Amino acid sequence: MDARKEGLPRNPHLAAQQPHLGRCLSPFFLTCVTYFLLWIPEDQPSWVGALVKCLPVLCLAGFLRACSGRDYSSLLQVALLLSACGDVFLIWPEAFLYGVAAFTKAQLLYVWAFGLRPLQLGLLLPVALASLPFYCLLLLHLPPDMVLPLTAYTLALATMLWRGLARGGSACWGALLFTISDTVLAFNTFIRPLPHARLVVMATYYAAQFLISLSAFQSPRLKTN
């Protein structure tokens, strides 16, 4: 009988690991709380602000290293480290493109980790319908030197969303939240300032990284179509 129908965990070892995983995740939650409590001003870039911003993601990388030794987990760890580098670069406006490059590489690593099975080509249509209109709007507001790198990042992000949706589980929700976070960030940065944009961007970003990290302890969906 399907274990899901009985309300049991898919992985019998996961239930036994839950208290241990909770302890390992404590630094992530504490550093998230620290970030939102300190709320380092955006108009005063500093290394202290950069450290506070990237610590939650670094804690997730440490959590995966301590609690999961799979190849899948190793790819997520490198993607998280690249994301932390991107967080640091984005603190300084003059390093924005370095941040975009770091996050592009992180998205490609997530795509590699999520894999191409199940292929789920039918998911490409809703991803394209959601991505293309916003990209066309964004393109109207981008400086010329931003067009190529942000086009590359948009393609990487859309591919990550497709593969995350296909994988299912927490990877699916993580990919969706990552896309929401970057969409709000891009709109607020290039199109029009939004109220509470930074709160929305960072809350969805940390949640996305958390959910993607949890996918290291789940099996991908078994559908082949």
Phi, psi and omega in degrees: 000143180297125182297330180297325181290337179267001180077017181262154178293148178297320182259115183296338180278342185293321181298319179292333182277345191305314178299320179296317179297321179299318178295319181293334181274351181305316179300324178298311182294321180295318180288330173297313179299318179300317180300311184287333177286318181285321177048060183307126183301138181290334186271006177230074181301136179205162177291331175295315177298320179296318180295314180299323182290319187268349182302317179302320180290321176296323177296323177295320177297318177295322177300314180294321179297324183280330191246350182215127183250014183286160176300321178303314179298322180298321177295320178296321180299315180295320178298321178293320178295320176294323177297319178298319176298317177299320177301318180294313181300322184289348175297323182255120182305323182290346179256016186304315183293330174295322176296318177299318180297317180296317180289329176298315178297322178297317180296320179295325176292323175296319177301315179299316181294315182294329177079181183248015177231127356288147186294316176051058180298333180298338179284344181296326182296306179297326178296316179294319180295330178278328188272317188297314180300317180293321179298318179296320176295316180298322182301328180291341185248000184275139169296151183306323183285351179265344189299308184294309181296324180283334172295315178298318180293319180299318178296318179295318180295317180296322178294319177299319178298315179302311183289326177294317176298321180292324181291323180081188180064209182290337176298322179299310182290325177296317179296320178296315181293324177298317180295318177298315180301312182290328178294315178295318179300313181295317180297314182294326184280318190249337187252300182200135176299139180245145176293137178059026183298317184296321177299314180296314183300310185286323179296314179290327179294310180296319178298321180297313180296323178297312182293321177296320178298320179297336181295346176294344182251013180236156175268143176293157179298152188262001180296148181247006179232000000 
